Every structure is written in structure tokens, then in C-alpha cells.
């Protein structure tokens, strides 16, 4: 009798536990917000610690490639400096023309500085340390300090928010290829690659071309860097290219991000 | 039993925090889920007469749901079923002197 009573007791406890946990879904936002609020200091510490440790092991792993990467970086810096000089002239000319035509300059975005405190396992989303109490709301775009697109706020709690990355399968937005006048839709594929679909084959697209966000769908502001084209496939039976894009953002090198508040 | 449940609660809470914060930088997603490994090991080495491993599965899954975008209870039910499955298999089909 006693083992039977014990088994029934375990069964009842399990059923009650399941019902309690499932009922929490009606208060999912409050329940998760509660845990995020008092876990936030611990998560911030663990994130910083993990970042240092992973950075140390990554450096050791990349030692053999350091010289090659350094030489390549130096070359790119020199090319960019040359371009910067020519852009300075263009900028001056642009301002003069705008003044002459009396057209207002596009205002800079209003940005909020936030820190990353956690990353969801396999869901391609991150947790940041500001929420509704700091003026954030759902749908706000998130970028890195280099104006590279990271994602948008999907869920807002009191003191934290969940950001869905552009590499998530749930992410989809309009984008264009820089200097090619070709537009399409970027969808998340996995943590390393994005799918760029519905790009018509009448435009010439090459590997290495830059992809930036477009404001057609109203998901993100236009002109934010998304990534570079890694692979372009053409098919006679399909009017569109099959393009794979390598995103520019790298969470391993990012501890803090910017939220665009006034989009 | 109650003391074990409290220890499991603290353990899986810290493990979930570790997995979503420190270990996120090592890009282990898709490769290894420490919570599931812990649940399996606890249930295998605990013994067939002790059911605290079943609570461990439920608690581990609950904290994984809290620190992810899943519905609360999704992983909790999966890990609960996993723990029960391990207990049933060990009890009915496996004989080992240590278990």
C-alpha cells in the first residue's frame, strides 16, 4: 500500500506542478520580467566573464592567421582612408547644393546605449539591459556602433528586452544591393548566413557586393549595413537570383549596442 | 527530498544563467545543451528508487524556458518526460549493481 500511496503522491505533485507552470503563461511577461530583473546583475557579470574567456581561446586559435589578417586589415585601412578623402569633397559639395536648394539635412537618429546581458540558446535572440521603464518599445531597430544592423526589439519587459537578430528564421525585411539598384527580401537562415531572395536577374550582382536595409516595408530605416554577398546562384527556370549574404554583425566582438528610438 | 529539490533549483538556475551568458560566447548553440546533459546524468546515476531526478528535469526545463523565447513549460514538460523515460528504462530493462 505504501509504495502505491507514494507513487500517487508523486503523480499528484507532478500534475499540480505542470498546471502551475502552464498557468504562468498567462503572466509570461511578468514572470520572465521578474526573473530577468533580479538575474540582470549576475547575467552581466557572467557575460563579461564569458566574453573574456572566449576571447582568450579565440586569440590562441587564431594565432597562425594573425599576420595575414593584420596585413589584410592594413590594406583595407589605406583604401578606406583614400575613400574618406574623396568623400570629404563630396560631402562639402552636397552641403553646398542642399543650401542652394534649401533642402533640410536628414537628422541623425536618436539613439539609446544598451548592454547585452544574455543570448538565447539556438533562437537567435539576445537580452539587453533596458526595457519599458527606459522608454523602449517593441519594433525598435537595434544596431552596432558601426551602424551595422543587428535586429529589432521583439519583447519588452520592465528592465530588459529581447532582441530578435536578423539571422533568426523569424526575421524578414527589405534590403537593397549598394550601387546596383537591386532590391529584395532578406530572411534569416542560420547564425552565420542570410537568404536574400526576390532579387530580379536583370541586375548584375557579384560576390562581395554590400547589402543595406531599405525602408520599403517599414521594418528598418534605410541605409543600415546588413552584410556582404557571399554566393550568387542563377537559374534559367527562376526569374530571381539565389543569394546568400554573410552578415557583418559579430556578437563575439559586441558587448553593447544602440537602439534607434525615433524610427 | 526537499533539500535535494532546493539544491537542484539553485543549480539549474545558475546553469541556465551560465548557458545564456558566459557560454553564449563559445557558440555552443546547436552543439550542446548543458541542462539536458545534467538532467540525463542526474537520472542515470541517482538510482531507480529515488524520484528527485524527475523534479530535476522539470526544474531544469523550467529555467531554460524562462531564459529563452519559448513558452513557459515547453522545455519543462520535455525534460520531465525525458527523466521519467530514463527512470522507467533503468527500472525495467537495465540491471546494474550501482544503480
Interface residues (C-beta under 8 A of the other chain):
Chain A: X10 X14 X17 X18 X21 X22 X24 X25 X28 X31 X32 X35 X39 X42 X43 X46 X47 X49 X50 X51 X53 X54 X55 X57 X117 X118 X119 X120 X121 X122 X123 X125 X127 X154 X155 X162 X164 X191 X251 X252
Chain B: X17 X18 X19 X20 X21 X22 X23 X24 X25 X26 X27 X28 X29 X30 X33 X51 X54 X58 X62 X64 X66 X67 X68 X69 X70 X71 X72 X73 X76 X77 X80
